[in-house]
Amino acid sequence: MLRCLFALLLLFDISTAHPEDDEIVSPHKSFKIVQHREDEGVKQTIQFLKGPSRLVTLEYGISWRASYYVSPDEQWILRIQKSGSGDNVSWLYRVETANQRLWRMEEQLGALGFDYLEKDPSLPHNLYHTGIAFISWDLKAGQLHFSIHGSDADQSGHDFDRRLTYSLGDHSISSP
């Protein structure tokens, strides 16, 4: 009987404790990002909450949920999306909450980071398990800090993880 009660409580906890996994509300509650699983995969949308409610689809039919990082001023969104075993892709969005507009940077942030690192001869060039990880927003400096990682496909144990900075103003990558 006690096991049955514990199992029911656990099921109740699982079904009610994770709605925030599917919905991220921006710091000033101007918009929310919703990830909803459908038959075709995960649908990711942004819904503006102030003024006329506008819904914009970010992605549709993706196999996995993404991680979203909204800047404290709500003007930027970083989306890190699993793309395969050990790999991810990353997109930076610019948000205009007043006009309910959203732009996605054409090139992936991770791709810009790897282009920047090509100059470093110590890094492997045949990579797998590549991607980025969010570190922080520094809005006073107009920067996004992230790390970029990968593994050498030719030499086991030759992995790297480097911190990089993306300038939100001039759209350049640098090492801190």
C-alpha positions as CSV (number, residue, x, y, z in Angstrom):
1,M,0.0,0.0,0.0
2,L,2.8,2.4,0.9
3,R,4.6,1.6,-2.4
4,C,1.4,2.3,-4.3
5,L,1.0,5.6,-2.6
6,F,4.6,6.5,-3.2
7,A,4.3,5.6,-6.9
8,L,1.1,7.7,-7.2
9,L,2.9,10.7,-5.6
10,L,5.8,10.2,-7.9
11,L,3.6,10.2,-10.9
12,F,1.8,13.3,-9.7
13,D,5.1,15.0,-9.1
14,I,6.3,14.1,-12.6
15,S,3.1,15.3,-14.3
16,T,2.9,18.6,-12.4
17,A,6.4,19.6,-11.5
18,H,7.8,20.2,-15.0
19,P,5.6,22.6,-16.9
20,E,8.4,25.2,-16.9
21,D,10.5,22.7,-19.0
22,D,8.1,23.6,-21.9
23,E,7.7,27.3,-21.3
24,I,10.3,30.0,-20.7
25,V,9.0,33.5,-19.8
26,S,11.2,36.5,-20.6
27,P,12.6,38.5,-17.6
28,H,10.1,41.4,-18.1
29,K,7.3,39.1,-19.1
30,S,7.1,40.6,-22.6
31,F,7.2,37.2,-24.4
32,K,7.4,33.5,-23.7
33,I,9.0,30.7,-25.6
34,V,7.0,27.5,-25.7
35,Q,8.2,24.1,-26.8
36,H,5.4,21.6,-27.5
37,R,5.8,18.0,-28.6
38,E,3.6,17.0,-31.5
39,D,3.5,13.9,-33.7
40,E,6.0,15.5,-36.1
41,G,8.4,16.5,-33.4
42,V,8.9,19.5,-31.2
43,K,7.3,22.8,-32.2
44,Q,9.1,25.9,-30.8
45,T,7.3,29.2,-30.7
46,I,7.7,32.7,-29.3
47,Q,4.5,34.4,-28.1
48,F,4.5,38.1,-27.4
49,L,2.5,38.9,-24.3
50,K,2.1,42.7,-24.4
51,G,-0.1,44.4,-26.9
52,P,-1.7,42.3,-29.6
53,S,-0.6,38.7,-28.9
54,R,1.6,37.5,-31.8
55,L,2.8,34.0,-32.2
56,V,6.0,33.2,-34.3
57,T,7.2,29.7,-35.0
58,L,10.9,29.4,-34.3
59,E,11.3,25.7,-35.3
60,Y,8.9,22.9,-36.2
61,G,9.5,19.1,-36.4
62,I,12.7,19.1,-34.4
63,S,13.5,15.9,-32.6
64,W,14.7,17.5,-29.3
65,R,13.8,20.5,-27.2
66,A,16.3,23.4,-27.3
67,S,17.9,25.4,-24.5
68,Y,17.0,29.1,-24.6
69,Y,18.9,31.9,-23.0
70,V,17.1,35.3,-22.9
71,S,19.2,38.4,-22.2
72,P,18.2,40.4,-19.2
73,D,17.0,43.3,-21.4
74,E,15.0,40.9,-23.6
75,Q,16.7,42.1,-26.8
76,W,18.6,38.8,-27.5
77,I,17.8,35.1,-27.4
78,L,20.4,32.4,-27.8
79,R,19.0,29.0,-28.8
80,I,21.2,25.9,-28.5
81,Q,19.7,23.0,-30.2
82,K,20.9,19.4,-30.1
83,S,21.5,18.3,-33.7
84,G,22.8,14.7,-33.2
85,S,24.8,12.5,-30.9
86,G,27.0,14.9,-28.9
87,D,26.5,17.8,-31.4
88,N,24.5,21.0,-31.2
89,V,23.8,24.1,-33.3
90,S,23.2,27.6,-32.0
91,W,21.2,30.5,-33.3
92,L,21.2,34.1,-32.0
93,Y,17.9,36.1,-32.3
94,R,17.4,39.8,-32.0
95,V,14.0,40.7,-30.4
96,E,12.1,44.0,-30.7
97,T,9.4,43.6,-28.1
98,A,7.7,46.9,-28.9
99,N,7.2,46.0,-32.5
100,Q,6.8,42.3,-31.8
101,R,9.6,41.5,-34.4
102,L,12.2,38.8,-34.3
103,W,15.3,38.3,-36.5
104,R,17.5,35.3,-36.6
105,M,21.2,35.8,-37.3
106,E,21.9,34.1,-40.7
107,E,25.0,32.2,-39.6
108,Q,25.1,29.9,-36.6
109,L,27.0,31.3,-33.6
110,G,28.9,28.0,-33.3
111,A,30.0,28.2,-36.9
112,L,31.3,31.7,-36.4
113,G,33.2,30.4,-33.4
114,F,34.8,27.5,-35.3
115,D,35.7,29.9,-38.1
116,Y,37.5,32.1,-35.6
117,L,39.3,29.1,-34.1
118,E,40.6,27.9,-37.5
119,K,43.6,30.2,-37.0
120,D,44.7,28.1,-34.0
121,P,47.0,25.3,-35.3
122,S,46.9,23.5,-32.0
123,L,43.2,22.6,-32.4
124,P,42.2,19.4,-34.3
125,H,40.5,20.0,-37.7
126,N,38.6,16.7,-38.0
127,L,36.0,17.2,-35.3
128,Y,33.0,15.5,-33.8
129,H,30.8,16.1,-30.8
130,T,30.9,19.8,-31.6
131,G,28.9,22.7,-30.2
132,I,28.7,25.5,-27.8
133,A,27.6,26.2,-24.2
134,F,26.1,29.4,-22.9
135,I,28.2,31.2,-20.2
136,S,26.7,34.7,-19.7
137,W,25.4,37.9,-21.0
138,D,27.4,41.1,-20.4
139,L,25.1,43.8,-21.7
140,K,27.2,46.7,-20.3
141,A,30.0,45.5,-22.6
142,G,27.6,44.4,-25.3
143,Q,28.8,40.8,-25.2
144,L,27.7,37.2,-25.1
145,H,30.1,34.8,-23.5
146,F,30.1,31.2,-24.5
147,S,32.3,28.2,-24.7
148,I,32.9,26.1,-27.8
149,H,33.9,22.5,-27.7
150,G,34.8,19.5,-29.9
151,S,36.6,16.2,-30.0
152,D,39.4,15.1,-32.4
153,A,38.1,12.3,-34.6
154,D,41.6,11.2,-35.4
155,Q,43.1,11.1,-31.8
156,S,41.1,9.8,-28.8
157,G,41.2,12.1,-25.8
158,H,42.2,15.2,-27.7
159,D,39.2,17.3,-26.8
160,F,39.0,21.1,-26.5
161,D,36.8,23.6,-24.8
162,R,37.5,27.3,-25.3
163,R,35.8,30.4,-24.0
164,L,34.8,33.0,-26.7
165,T,33.1,36.3,-26.7
166,Y,30.6,37.5,-29.3
167,S,30.2,41.2,-29.7
168,L,26.5,42.1,-30.0
169,G,27.5,45.5,-31.5
170,D,29.9,44.7,-34.3
171,H,29.1,40.9,-34.6
172,S,32.7,39.8,-34.1
173,I,34.2,36.9,-32.2
174,S,37.2,37.2,-29.9
175,S,39.0,35.3,-27.1
176,P,38.5,36.8,-23.6
